[in-house]
Amino acid sequence: MAKVLGIGGVFFKCKDPAALAAWYRDHLGFDVTDGWNGTAFQPSEDDAPDLRIVWGPFKQDTDYFQPSGREAMINFRVDDLESVLEKARAGGAELAGEIESYDYGRFGWFIDPEGYKIELWQPIQTGA
């Protein structure tokens, strides 16, 4: 249907990702794990089966958000990566990079009208 299904993750720059992750772990109960970009938080299936959102602090000097100069990036889960990218492009967004595929899904990016890099993730369908 070519639409966003939900938020897949929130990523942002900070001075010390490990220290910030530890603060969230110690004071807010985040289950911080070693993951992509060093630290990540994701609710367990038991705690929040419908809320599988990754929280990812990045080092201040990361270039992952390029070509955006913004301090944050949002990842949206989508049902049809190519079609959602095309809708964004048709609406004036600038596509950023090529589609990438991994064993857990496919990713594409664009820069929105305010200059934020938006990451789209189409998860791999499992089971029937």
ABEGO torsion letter per residue (X at the ends): XGBBAEBABBBBBBABAAAAAAAAAAAAGBBBBBBBGGBBBBBBAAABAABBBBBBBBBAABAAAOABABABBBBBBBABAAAAAAAAAAAGBBBBEBBBBBAAEBBBBBBBAAGBBBBBBBBBBBEX
